[in-house]
Amino acid sequence: MCGIVGYIGKRDVAPLLLEGLQRLEYRGYDSAGIVITSPKSTGLKMVKAKGRVRDLEAKVPARFKGTTGIAHTRWATHGAPSDVNAHPHLDAEGKVAVVHNGIIDNAADLRRKLEADGVEFVSETDTEVLVHLIARAQAEKLEDKVRETLRVIEGTYGIAVLHADFPDRIVVARNGSPVVLGIGEKEMFVASDIAALVAHTRQIVTLDDGEMATLKADDFRTYTTEGTRTTAEPTTVEWEAASYDMGGHDTYMHKEIHEQADAVDRVLRGRIDDRFSTVHLGGLNLDAREARQIRRVKILGCGTSYHAGMIGAQMIEELARIPADAEPASEFRYRNAVVDPDTLYVAVSQSGETYDVLAAVQELKRKGARVFGIVNVVGSAIAREADAGIYVHAGPEVCVVSTKCFTNTTVAFALLALHLGRTRDLSVRDGKRIIEGLRKLPEQITEVLKQEDQIKQLAEQYADARSMLFIGRVRGYPVAREASLKLKEVSYIHAEAYPASELKHGPLALIEPALPTVAIVPDDDLLEKNRAALEEIKARSGRILAVAHQEQEKADQTIVVPKNEDELDPILMGIPLQLLAYHTALALGRDIDKPRNLAKSVTVE
């Protein structure tokens, strides 16, 4: 959520910053702003606007020149969306400008103290507190002014600071909210996401929590908030600017759904070991003896990552015969859970920056737990904090709602389950069976996507529903959970997911013709149980859309999905339901890539 872009160099800065903001639009925001200066300037020049980046661009005057600047897209936390509440924020003299991602927990107390000292606030934001504190700091250097301010701040932040008296630098700091530096040729960039940088440089440095940096046109230095120098080696990102283009699709969501066959091929590439019917996962740093000592697996994620973790837990139990379960990280970190040294904890996050997951990882590490990460973004906070892990190699995912990252994460869990299983009691024959199933996935995904026209017609039939029920048993239940979430996120239709076995325990009271049911019906040992649930719904005049491996007699319509191995079937069965959510939202005229009230990377609680 929110987005930061900054630049210092010799180029005209405003077009660069506006382009960067456009690349961050997918994160979710309600207003935008830009402030610039240059070594020859006598001060700061700022423009802000409620609405989209295009609204900001329309307000920027023709003679808005500079070579240094910072810009921001804001997602409201303190104060309603407005021009005044938009970032950047300036102090009363117009010398200090700050953009900020995160939440200042003690902002109210600090604001009262500043007001008692005669400071007049013009916005309702917590960020304005930072501006006035930096402006009033007694230190001589800008870095020390920022450091002095951060000592009294409680909460999360990723900030970039400009000061009219120090036009040769940008000072940035991070605590719980991403800050990435981009290293150019006699120019430097900063952003909250590499998406804003890859058009100009692929050499990046990611700050750690409690770390600051000073950017000048020809160099940078990093140090802690206490002033100790740190060593930051640039890394090369594998994603290119073209990865963030729509590639001929009308929306990023549509593009990313159709990229899933190639994405799954990437997560499998180089990892399958045919000789021993297992997989190579070099990033795990886990030998066979250590793997056999694991007594339980606990998976932590939020939203879609949590649902992928539910599928992963089932695969680990089935293939490795290790007790496993998934839990929302946002709940786990607050319930003072017992941390067991024989438990492997797996943190799941597409961005690798999800705040609740990161906080859970840090608490687990503090208590001595072994933590693996399953993330998409190389060098992200969770990737760095975890002991080891797996990159899912889905490529950039720009749409707010996750599709290809969800699918690749479930495949990554299949690899982990196979790896753990083959170090324990999973036979060579079963290992080969799972490997053959994994290799079939890209082709089978392509086969599912060929049904898009049929699924679009179904979506148009169900778009008038005010609510929908999603059901599945065991392997099908996490698929139902994720499909329900997708429909809610992108179409705004209310949806609920239940285990099919729970119908008699309450949800049957909801069944009527006006409430369609989407049923996940894999061709496994629970097929007849699932068909019995369809009978119950049909007996109460409920409409049924089934996702199954064969036509279902009791369903009004069936989306037929190719059969894979029982353990891997959930990976495929979710894909047509992504298309269902997409085309339902399209029929309703929703803003598909930027659903209301949502942000791509949730870096605050």
Salt bridges, closest charged atoms under 4 A:
ASP12 OD2 - LYS65 NZ 3.27
GLU19 OE2 - ARG23 NE 3.94
GLU19 OE1 - HIS200 NE2 2.83
ASP30 OD1 - ARG74 NH1 3.97
ASP83 OD2 - LYS59 NZ 3.36
ASP109 OD1 - ARG112 NH2 2.24
GLU115 OE2 - ARG111 NE 3.62
ASP117 OD2 - ARG136 NH2 3.40
ASP126 OD2 - HIS78 ND1 3.67
GLU128 OE2 - HIS132 NE2 2.96
GLU143 OE2 - ARG169 NH1 3.08
GLU143 OE2 - ARG221 NH2 3.64
ASP144 OD1 - ARG147 NH1 2.40
ASP165 OD2 - LYS95 NZ 3.28
ASP165 OD2 - HIS163 ND1 3.99
ASP168 OD1 - ARG169 NE 3.00
ASP168 OD2 - LYS216 NZ 3.81
GLU187 OE2 - ARG11 NH2 2.96
ASP193 OD2 - ARG27 NH1 2.96
ASP208 OD1 - ARG384 NE 2.67
ASP209 OD1 - ARG174 NE 2.73
GLU238 OE2 - HIS393 ND1 3.76
GLU240 OE2 - ARG202 NH1 3.58
GLU259 OE2 - LYS255 NZ 3.44
GLU259 OE1 - LYS404 NZ 2.67
ASP265 OD2 - ARG269 NH2 2.65
ASP273 OD2 - HIS280 NE2 3.61
ASP274 OD2 - ARG439 NH2 2.74
GLU290 OE2 - ARG370 NH2 3.65
GLU318 OE2 - ARG475 NH2 2.42
ASP325 OD2 - LYS298 NZ 2.66
GLU327 OE1 - LYS298 NZ 2.99
GLU327 OE2 - ARG335 NE 2.62
GLU353 OE1 - ARG174 NH2 3.01
ASP356 OD1 - ARG333 NH1 2.84
GLU363 OE2 - ARG366 NH2 2.89
GLU363 OE2 - LYS367 NZ 3.37
ASP387 OD1 - LYS365 NZ 2.37
GLU397 OE1 - LYS600 NZ 2.75
ASP430 OD1 - ARG433 NE 3.12
GLU452 OE2 - HIS254 NE2 2.72
GLU452 OE1 - HIS258 NE2 2.75
GLU452 OE2 - HIS583 NE2 2.71
GLU482 OE1 - HIS307 ND1 2.92
GLU482 OE2 - LYS486 NZ 2.72
GLU489 OE1 - LYS486 NZ 2.99
GLU496 OE2 - HIS494 NE2 2.87
ASP524 OD2 - ARG475 NH1 3.14
GLU528 OE2 - ARG531 NH1 3.01
GLU535 OE1 - LYS554 NZ 3.67
GLU536 OE2 - LYS504 NZ 2.55
ASP556 OD2 - LYS538 NZ 2.88
GLU565 OE1 - ARG433 NH1 2.98
ASP566 OD1 - LYS563 NZ 2.67
GLU567 OE1 - ARG433 NH1 2.93
ASP569 OD1 - HIS549 NE2 3.52
ASP569 OD2 - LYS563 NZ 2.60
ASP591 OD2 - ARG52 NH2 3.32
GLU605 OE1 - ARG333 NH1 3.14
